[in-house]
Amino acid sequence: MLRLWGHKNSSNVQKVLWALDELKLDFERVDAGGPFGRVKDADYLTLNPNGLVPALEDGPLVLWESHAIVRYLFARYGSPPLQPSDLGERARADAWTDWQFGTLWPPVRALLVQLLRTPAERRDQGAIEGARRAALAALGILDRELARHPWAAGEYFTLADIPLGVAAQRWYNLPLDRPALQHVDAWYGRIKRRPGFERWVDLPLT
């Protein structure tokens, strides 16, 4: 059986939990990271030398880095349309997965840290506004893409929508002003109806 190490409030762990749910895979989850510790223990470091979550065991295979794990799960256990058979479509899904990590997530994470994890008297309003503008610029790119088709990589939900959806859940639940983005808003409405998103991602922010 698959074994996933990580706590359910971690955004990176949520990506894997959602992927497992979409693929209807049985798995065991072991609490680690955050309030549960364990990640600096010698036995865990043999699984993930970075001392971070998640880590996934699939028999003798051990993987870390959430996007690598999600890609593996879809490639190993997925089938069309979840896992596109066309290599070009699959590459588009990969591109949006990388884009989430490099472009969208940094400003969203900065907002999360400032607005939820920093006491009000210590918040940097300049940093907050800069991150808000950067997140909006990134979401504008996604909005233009979603004007062309309903899901990030095309006509069907794919692995690309998972990391994007995890970031979007933070964006839509942070206490800040958000202008309407017609196509992102509609896509997020579809995302919210996915059972795996409801079960593993749409939780109170911490």
C-alpha positions as CSV (number, residue, x, y, z in Angstrom):
1,M,0.0,0.0,0.0
2,L,1.1,3.6,-0.6
3,R,2.3,5.4,2.5
4,L,2.2,9.2,2.6
5,W,4.2,11.1,5.3
6,G,2.9,14.6,6.1
7,H,0.2,16.5,8.0
8,K,-3.0,17.5,6.2
9,N,-2.7,21.3,6.7
10,S,0.5,21.4,4.6
11,S,-0.2,22.8,1.1
12,N,2.3,20.4,-0.4
13,V,0.8,17.4,1.3
14,Q,-2.6,18.5,0.2
15,K,-1.5,18.3,-3.4
16,V,-0.6,14.7,-3.0
17,L,-3.7,13.9,-1.0
18,W,-5.9,15.4,-3.7
19,A,-4.0,13.5,-6.4
20,L,-4.5,10.2,-4.5
21,D,-8.2,11.0,-4.2
22,E,-8.6,11.8,-7.9
23,L,-6.9,8.5,-8.8
24,K,-9.0,6.6,-6.2
25,L,-5.9,5.0,-4.6
26,D,-5.8,3.4,-1.2
27,F,-3.1,4.8,1.0
28,E,-1.9,5.1,4.6
29,R,-1.0,8.6,5.9
30,V,1.5,9.1,8.7
31,D,1.5,12.5,10.5
32,A,4.8,14.2,10.1
33,G,6.0,17.8,9.9
34,G,4.5,20.9,11.5
35,P,3.2,20.1,15.0
36,F,4.0,16.4,14.6
37,G,7.8,16.7,14.2
38,R,9.6,13.6,13.1
39,V,11.1,15.1,10.0
40,K,14.5,15.6,11.5
41,D,14.6,12.0,12.9
42,A,17.2,9.8,11.3
43,D,14.7,7.3,10.0
44,Y,12.7,10.0,8.3
45,L,15.8,11.6,6.7
46,T,16.4,8.3,4.9
47,L,13.1,9.0,3.2
48,N,13.5,12.7,2.5
49,P,17.0,14.0,3.1
50,N,15.6,17.6,3.2
51,G,13.7,16.9,6.3
52,L,10.4,18.2,4.8
53,V,7.0,16.8,3.9
54,P,5.7,15.2,1.9
55,A,7.4,11.9,1.3
56,L,5.7,9.0,-0.5
57,E,6.5,5.3,-0.3
58,D,5.3,3.1,-3.0
59,G,6.7,-0.3,-2.1
60,P,10.5,0.1,-2.3
61,L,10.3,3.4,-4.1
62,V,10.5,6.6,-2.1
63,L,9.8,10.0,-3.5
64,W,9.8,13.6,-2.2
65,E,8.9,17.0,-3.6
66,S,5.2,17.3,-4.0
67,H,5.1,18.0,-7.8
68,A,7.4,15.1,-8.5
69,I,5.1,12.9,-6.4
70,V,1.9,14.1,-8.2
71,R,3.5,13.6,-11.6
72,Y,4.6,10.1,-10.6
73,L,1.1,9.1,-9.3
74,F,-0.6,10.3,-12.5
75,A,2.0,8.7,-14.8
76,R,1.9,5.4,-12.8
77,Y,-1.8,5.1,-12.0
78,G,-3.6,7.6,-14.1
79,S,-5.3,7.2,-17.5
80,P,-6.9,9.7,-19.9
81,P,-8.3,12.2,-19.5
82,L,-6.7,12.7,-16.1
83,Q,-3.3,11.7,-17.5
84,P,-3.2,12.9,-21.1
85,S,-2.0,10.4,-23.6
86,D,-0.9,13.1,-26.0
87,L,2.6,14.2,-25.1
88,G,1.9,17.8,-26.0
89,E,-1.1,18.0,-23.7
90,R,1.0,16.3,-20.9
91,A,3.7,18.9,-21.4
92,R,1.2,21.7,-21.1
93,A,0.1,20.2,-17.8
94,D,3.7,20.0,-16.7
95,A,4.3,23.6,-17.7
96,W,1.4,24.9,-15.6
97,T,2.5,22.8,-12.7
98,D,6.0,24.4,-12.8
99,W,4.4,27.8,-13.3
100,Q,2.4,27.5,-10.1
101,F,5.6,26.9,-8.1
102,G,7.7,29.6,-9.7
103,T,5.2,32.4,-10.5
104,L,1.9,32.1,-8.6
105,W,2.9,30.5,-5.3
106,P,5.6,32.9,-4.2
107,P,3.3,36.0,-3.8
108,V,0.4,33.9,-2.5
109,R,2.7,32.4,0.1
110,A,4.0,35.8,1.1
111,L,0.4,37.0,1.6
112,L,-0.3,33.9,3.7
113,V,2.7,34.5,5.9
114,Q,2.0,38.2,6.3
115,L,-1.8,38.1,6.8
116,L,-2.2,34.9,8.8
117,R,1.1,34.1,10.5
118,T,2.4,37.6,11.4
119,P,0.9,39.6,14.2
120,A,-1.0,42.7,12.9
121,E,1.5,45.1,14.5
122,R,4.4,43.5,12.7
123,R,3.0,43.2,9.2
124,D,4.7,44.9,6.4
125,Q,2.0,46.7,4.4
126,G,4.4,47.4,1.5
127,A,5.2,43.7,1.2
128,I,1.6,42.8,1.4
129,E,0.6,45.2,-1.4
130,G,3.6,44.1,-3.5
131,A,2.6,40.5,-3.1
132,R,-1.0,41.2,-3.9
133,R,-0.1,42.9,-7.1
134,A,2.3,40.1,-8.1
135,A,-0.4,37.5,-7.4
136,L,-2.9,39.5,-9.4
137,A,-0.5,39.7,-12.3
138,A,0.0,36.0,-12.2
139,L,-3.7,35.3,-12.0
140,G,-4.3,37.6,-14.9
141,I,-2.1,35.2,-17.0
142,L,-4.1,32.2,-15.8
143,D,-7.3,34.1,-16.5
144,R,-6.4,34.7,-20.1
145,E,-5.5,31.0,-20.5
146,L,-8.8,29.9,-18.9
147,A,-10.7,32.1,-21.4
148,R,-9.7,29.5,-24.0
149,H,-10.7,26.3,-22.2
150,P,-12.2,25.2,-18.9
151,W,-9.1,23.7,-17.3
152,A,-5.5,24.8,-17.0
153,A,-4.1,22.4,-19.6
154,G,-7.1,22.1,-21.9
155,E,-10.6,20.6,-22.0
156,Y,-10.1,18.2,-19.1
157,F,-9.0,18.3,-15.5
158,T,-5.4,17.2,-15.2
159,L,-2.6,17.2,-12.7
160,A,-2.0,20.9,-13.5
161,D,-5.2,21.9,-11.8
162,I,-4.1,20.4,-8.5
163,P,-1.2,22.7,-7.5
164,L,-3.0,25.7,-9.0
165,G,-6.1,24.8,-7.1
166,V,-4.2,24.6,-3.8
167,A,-2.8,28.0,-4.4
168,A,-6.2,29.4,-5.4
169,Q,-7.8,28.1,-2.2
170,R,-5.3,30.2,-0.3
171,W,-5.9,33.3,-2.5
172,Y,-9.7,33.1,-2.2
173,N,-9.7,32.6,1.6
174,L,-7.2,35.3,2.5
175,P,-8.5,38.5,4.1
176,L,-7.8,40.9,1.3
177,D,-9.6,42.7,-1.6
178,R,-9.8,40.6,-4.7
179,P,-11.0,42.0,-8.0
180,A,-13.2,39.7,-10.1
181,L,-11.3,37.5,-12.6
182,Q,-14.1,36.1,-14.7
183,H,-12.4,32.9,-15.9
184,V,-10.3,32.1,-12.8
185,D,-13.4,32.6,-10.7
186,A,-15.4,30.2,-12.9
187,W,-12.6,27.7,-12.9
188,Y,-12.3,27.9,-9.1
189,G,-16.0,27.2,-8.9
190,R,-15.5,24.0,-10.8
191,I,-12.4,23.1,-8.7
192,K,-14.5,23.5,-5.5
193,R,-16.9,20.8,-6.7
194,R,-14.1,18.2,-7.0
195,P,-14.6,15.7,-4.1
196,G,-10.9,15.5,-3.5
197,F,-10.6,19.3,-3.2
198,E,-13.6,19.3,-0.7
199,R,-12.1,16.5,1.3
200,W,-8.4,17.5,1.5
201,V,-7.9,21.1,0.5
202,D,-10.9,23.3,1.3
203,L,-9.9,23.6,5.0
204,P,-9.4,26.6,7.3
205,L,-6.1,28.3,6.6
206,T,-3.3,28.1,9.1
